[in-house]
Amino acid sequence: MKANRLKRGRKRIKMSGIVRNMSLLLLVMTVATLSYLYVHSHPLKLVFPLRHVTFIGNRHLTDDELRQLSGIHLNDSLLTISGRQVNRRLLKSPWVRSVSLRKEYPGSLSIAIKEAEPFALLDMNNRLFLLDGDGKLLEELRGDSIPFLPVIMGDPYNEKEGLSEALKLARLLNEKGLSSETDRLEIVAHKPTELSVKIAGVLVKVGEGEYEEKIERLIKLEKDIKNMGVPIDYIDLRFERKAIVKPMSEKVPK
């Protein structure tokens, strides 16, 4: 008798488990069917329509510029927005270094931008361009507003080596604080061997390589040059462990 009762109890438990599993399966199938019917009976853009787009980290590019570059439009479905495509479109701008996109259902999109930082100005045939630290052209400057940055004079297309060396020199001058002591710091970058820089109106012939040692020599000369009390035509640092200071020749009045 007890054995029969145990068998009947086990059967009831087994049946109730089957019923629960069948109910759960039926619920999943119902939800899936309703979702399929909803999506296919409505325009896809009405499924999780985009209501808000937030850009984070942009200082040089405006939200409107980024939205236009990204190709994103309000009321687009979050389901159809491809992070890979948005990333590829935004990276076409030289200002954009990296992109991170996050969908926030039901209708928000957050895009974090890492921008390039202007490092110097390039003066190319009397046209000014912003450069990043790798020498990449960011944009051409128009109008009267000029950022306080070192100016490199050269042609990045025909004088690549000169530009590369000029960037190294500009970086070192910035580290030594010399780039902030004058309104306009100019680096002539036609050939590495002819590299020169104008600091506070004084031409300094630097040449190629050993920039840190040469700049240290220049800093040590600064006090002596001021004590000379005469205008300087140029300073030549191209010779090893030497510095030639050429005073400006005075014209004798007739």
DONURO-937867 format. One record per residue (C-alpha): x, y, z; residue number from 1. Coordinates in nm, 3 decimals. Example, Ala and Ser with C-alpha at 12.3 -4.5 7.8 and 13.67 -1.06 7.14 Angstrom:
BEGIN
{pt {1.230 -0.450 0.780} 1}
{pt {1.367 -0.106 0.714} 2}
This chain:
BEGIN
{pt {0.000 0.000 0.000} 1}
{pt {0.276 0.244 0.093} 2}
{pt {0.466 0.160 -0.225} 3}
{pt {0.158 0.240 -0.437} 4}
{pt {0.112 0.571 -0.262} 5}
{pt {0.478 0.663 -0.326} 6}
{pt {0.443 0.573 -0.694} 7}
{pt {0.128 0.783 -0.727} 8}
{pt {0.303 1.077 -0.549} 9}
{pt {0.600 1.056 -0.783} 10}
{pt {0.370 1.055 -1.085} 11}
{pt {0.186 1.366 -0.960} 12}
{pt {0.521 1.549 -0.904} 13}
{pt {0.647 1.446 -1.247} 14}
{pt {0.324 1.557 -1.414} 15}
{pt {0.325 1.893 -1.236} 16}
{pt {0.687 1.948 -1.354} 17}
{pt {0.588 1.869 -1.711} 18}
{pt {0.294 2.107 -1.687} 19}
{pt {0.519 2.387 -1.555} 20}
{pt {0.771 2.330 -1.833} 21}
{pt {0.498 2.327 -2.097} 22}
{pt {0.349 2.646 -1.955} 23}
{pt {0.689 2.818 -1.957} 24}
{pt {0.754 2.706 -2.315} 25}
{pt {0.410 2.828 -2.421} 26}
{pt {0.476 3.166 -2.257} 27}
{pt {0.813 3.205 -2.435} 28}
{pt {0.659 3.112 -2.770} 29}
{pt {0.374 3.357 -2.713} 30}
{pt {0.611 3.644 -2.631} 31}
{pt {0.830 3.561 -2.931} 32}
{pt {0.529 3.542 -3.161} 33}
{pt {0.385 3.871 -3.037} 34}
{pt {0.725 4.041 -3.071} 35}
{pt {0.762 3.908 -3.427} 36}
{pt {0.413 4.022 -3.521} 37}
{pt {0.470 4.365 -3.364} 38}
{pt {0.798 4.425 -3.543} 39}
{pt {0.664 4.309 -3.879} 40}
{pt {0.337 4.500 -3.848} 41}
{pt {0.504 4.832 -3.758} 42}
{pt {0.779 5.034 -3.928} 43}
{pt {1.107 4.925 -3.771} 44}
{pt {1.199 5.281 -3.675} 45}
{pt {0.904 5.279 -3.434} 46}
{pt {1.067 4.997 -3.234} 47}
{pt {1.280 5.163 -2.964} 48}
{pt {1.292 5.496 -3.151} 49}
{pt {1.593 5.715 -3.071} 50}
{pt {1.489 6.016 -2.861} 51}
{pt {1.815 6.146 -2.713} 52}
{pt {2.178 6.150 -2.832} 53}
{pt {2.451 6.258 -2.590} 54}
{pt {2.811 6.330 -2.695} 55}
{pt {3.081 6.323 -2.427} 56}
{pt {3.439 6.452 -2.443} 57}
{pt {3.412 6.677 -2.750} 58}
{pt {3.557 7.028 -2.721} 59}
{pt {3.652 7.121 -3.076} 60}
{pt {3.368 6.953 -3.265} 61}
{pt {3.011 7.059 -3.180} 62}
{pt {2.730 6.814 -3.108} 63}
{pt {2.564 6.911 -3.437} 64}
{pt {2.885 6.844 -3.632} 65}
{pt {2.925 6.505 -3.466} 66}
{pt {2.561 6.413 -3.523} 67}
{pt {2.597 6.497 -3.891} 68}
{pt {2.922 6.299 -3.919} 69}
{pt {2.773 5.996 -3.742} 70}
{pt {2.474 5.971 -3.978} 71}
{pt {2.241 5.921 -3.680} 72}
{pt {1.889 6.068 -3.686} 73}
{pt {1.626 6.098 -3.418} 74}
{pt {1.352 5.833 -3.445} 75}
{pt {1.596 5.582 -3.593} 76}
{pt {1.551 5.252 -3.414} 77}
{pt {1.820 5.167 -3.161} 78}
{pt {1.797 4.813 -3.301} 79}
{pt {1.919 4.923 -3.644} 80}
{pt {2.198 5.162 -3.534} 81}
{pt {2.532 4.993 -3.598} 82}
{pt {2.810 5.089 -3.356} 83}
{pt {3.070 4.978 -3.611} 84}
{pt {2.927 5.208 -3.882} 85}
{pt {2.897 5.504 -3.645} 86}
{pt {3.257 5.447 -3.533} 87}
{pt {3.382 5.432 -3.893} 88}
{pt {3.198 5.751 -3.994} 89}
{pt {3.321 5.953 -3.697} 90}
{pt {3.682 5.839 -3.740} 91}
{pt {3.683 6.000 -4.086} 92}
{pt {3.727 6.332 -3.905} 93}
{pt {4.095 6.405 -3.827} 94}
{pt {3.977 6.546 -3.493} 95}
{pt {3.838 6.210 -3.373} 96}
{pt {4.089 5.963 -3.224} 97}
{pt {3.851 5.708 -3.072} 98}
{pt {3.478 5.643 -3.027} 99}
{pt {3.283 5.450 -2.763} 100}
{pt {2.908 5.399 -2.815} 101}
{pt {2.650 5.282 -2.561} 102}
{pt {2.281 5.216 -2.624} 103}
{pt {2.050 5.296 -2.334} 104}
{pt {1.709 5.143 -2.397} 105}
{pt {1.437 5.236 -2.462} 106}
{pt {1.550 5.549 -2.654} 107}
{pt {1.888 5.700 -2.566} 108}
{pt {2.235 5.681 -2.717} 109}
{pt {2.559 5.791 -2.549} 110}
{pt {2.874 5.846 -2.760} 111}
{pt {3.208 5.917 -2.592} 112}
{pt {3.463 6.094 -2.814} 113}
{pt {3.839 6.128 -2.767} 114}
{pt {3.963 6.419 -2.974} 115}
{pt {4.306 6.504 -3.110} 116}
{pt {4.486 6.790 -2.936} 117}
{pt {4.628 7.082 -3.139} 118}
{pt {5.006 7.081 -3.094} 119}
{pt {5.139 7.336 -3.343} 120}
{pt {5.051 7.554 -3.639} 121}
{pt {5.176 7.475 -3.987} 122}
{pt {5.251 7.774 -4.209} 123}
{pt {5.236 7.634 -4.562} 124}
{pt {5.249 7.893 -4.840} 125}
{pt {5.102 8.157 -4.608} 126}
{pt {4.811 7.931 -4.513} 127}
{pt {4.779 7.822 -4.149} 128}
{pt {4.677 7.471 -4.044} 129}
{pt {4.637 7.313 -3.702} 130}
{pt {4.862 7.009 -3.646} 131}
{pt {4.840 6.736 -3.384} 132}
{pt {5.149 6.590 -3.215} 133}
{pt {5.198 6.337 -3.496} 134}
{pt {5.202 6.607 -3.764} 135}
{pt {4.850 6.526 -3.887} 136}
{pt {4.659 6.820 -4.036} 137}
{pt {4.343 6.886 -3.836} 138}
{pt {4.194 7.184 -4.015} 139}
{pt {4.282 7.510 -4.186} 140}
{pt {4.252 7.824 -3.977} 141}
{pt {4.053 8.109 -4.122} 142}
{pt {3.990 8.453 -3.982} 143}
{pt {4.189 8.659 -3.734} 144}
{pt {4.184 8.424 -3.435} 145}
{pt {4.523 8.247 -3.404} 146}
{pt {4.589 8.000 -3.119} 147}
{pt {4.901 8.048 -2.907} 148}
{pt {5.103 7.760 -3.051} 149}
{pt {5.449 7.711 -3.207} 150}
{pt {5.451 7.786 -3.580} 151}
{pt {5.626 7.538 -3.811} 152}
{pt {5.710 7.669 -4.156} 153}
{pt {5.739 7.397 -4.419} 154}
{pt {5.568 7.159 -4.658} 155}
{pt {5.458 6.826 -4.503} 156}
{pt {5.417 6.669 -4.846} 157}
{pt {5.762 6.747 -4.988} 158}
{pt {5.959 6.798 -4.665} 159}
{pt {5.842 6.514 -4.441} 160}
{pt {6.177 6.465 -4.265} 161}
{pt {6.202 6.835 -4.191} 162}
{pt {5.852 6.838 -4.041} 163}
{pt {5.925 6.529 -3.829} 164}
{pt {6.238 6.690 -3.683} 165}
{pt {6.056 7.019 -3.629} 166}
{pt {5.790 6.840 -3.424} 167}
{pt {6.061 6.685 -3.203} 168}
{pt {6.217 7.027 -3.149} 169}
{pt {5.880 7.192 -3.079} 170}
{pt {5.800 6.923 -2.820} 171}
{pt {6.130 6.982 -2.642} 172}
{pt {6.092 7.362 -2.650} 173}
{pt {5.750 7.319 -2.494} 174}
{pt {5.889 7.093 -2.220} 175}
{pt {6.162 7.347 -2.143} 176}
{pt {5.906 7.628 -2.123} 177}
{pt {6.062 7.825 -2.408} 178}
{pt {5.750 7.813 -2.624} 179}
{pt {5.554 8.020 -2.370} 180}
{pt {5.804 8.305 -2.345} 181}
{pt {5.729 8.463 -2.680} 182}
{pt {5.421 8.565 -2.876} 183}
{pt {5.540 8.376 -3.183} 184}
{pt {5.784 8.087 -3.187} 185}
{pt {5.876 7.996 -3.545} 186}
{pt {6.050 7.678 -3.659} 187}
{pt {6.178 7.659 -4.016} 188}
{pt {6.158 7.296 -4.125} 189}
{pt {6.267 7.275 -4.489} 190}
{pt {6.562 7.035 -4.432} 191}
{pt {6.669 6.865 -4.105} 192}
{pt {7.027 6.992 -4.145} 193}
{pt {6.896 7.348 -4.183} 194}
{pt {6.649 7.337 -3.895} 195}
{pt {6.625 7.671 -3.718} 196}
{pt {6.396 7.841 -3.470} 197}
{pt {6.318 8.204 -3.398} 198}
{pt {6.275 8.266 -3.025} 199}
{pt {6.182 8.614 -2.899} 200}
{pt {6.283 8.752 -3.238} 201}
{pt {6.631 8.591 -3.234} 202}
{pt {6.721 8.335 -3.502} 203}
{pt {6.876 8.017 -3.358} 204}
{pt {7.036 7.775 -3.604} 205}
{pt {6.984 7.429 -3.457} 206}
{pt {7.057 7.174 -3.729} 207}
{pt {6.966 6.807 -3.695} 208}
{pt {6.970 6.597 -3.378} 209}
{pt {7.093 6.634 -3.017} 210}
{pt {6.821 6.889 -2.952} 211}
{pt {6.818 6.858 -2.574} 212}
{pt {7.192 6.928 -2.543} 213}
{pt {7.165 7.221 -2.785} 214}
{pt {6.871 7.376 -2.601} 215}
{pt {7.057 7.341 -2.271} 216}
{pt {7.346 7.535 -2.428} 217}
{pt {7.102 7.802 -2.542} 218}
{pt {6.951 7.836 -2.193} 219}
{pt {7.298 7.879 -2.039} 220}
{pt {7.378 8.148 -2.298} 221}
{pt {7.066 8.348 -2.221} 222}
{pt {7.215 8.543 -1.928} 223}
{pt {7.538 8.620 -2.115} 224}
{pt {7.344 8.743 -2.417} 225}
{pt {7.138 8.979 -2.202} 226}
{pt {7.458 9.112 -2.040} 227}
{pt {7.602 9.187 -2.384} 228}
{pt {7.337 9.452 -2.429} 229}
{pt {7.359 9.444 -2.808} 230}
{pt {7.109 9.320 -3.068} 231}
{pt {7.175 8.964 -3.183} 232}
{pt {7.166 8.867 -3.550} 233}
{pt {7.168 8.491 -3.488} 234}
{pt {7.295 8.212 -3.260} 235}
{pt {7.448 7.902 -3.419} 236}
{pt {7.431 7.579 -3.217} 237}
{pt {7.519 7.338 -3.499} 238}
{pt {7.879 7.288 -3.384} 239}
{pt {7.948 7.032 -3.112} 240}
{pt {7.978 7.188 -2.765} 241}
{pt {8.003 7.536 -2.916} 242}
{pt {7.772 7.829 -2.967} 243}
{pt {7.840 8.113 -3.209} 244}
{pt {7.670 8.439 -3.121} 245}
{pt {7.662 8.686 -3.409} 246}
{pt {7.582 9.044 -3.301} 247}
{pt {7.382 9.249 -3.543} 248}
{pt {7.617 9.475 -3.741} 249}
{pt {7.552 9.843 -3.692} 250}
{pt {7.523 10.059 -3.999} 251}
{pt {7.745 10.361 -4.003} 252}
{pt {7.543 10.671 -4.084} 253}
{pt {7.653 10.860 -4.391} 254}
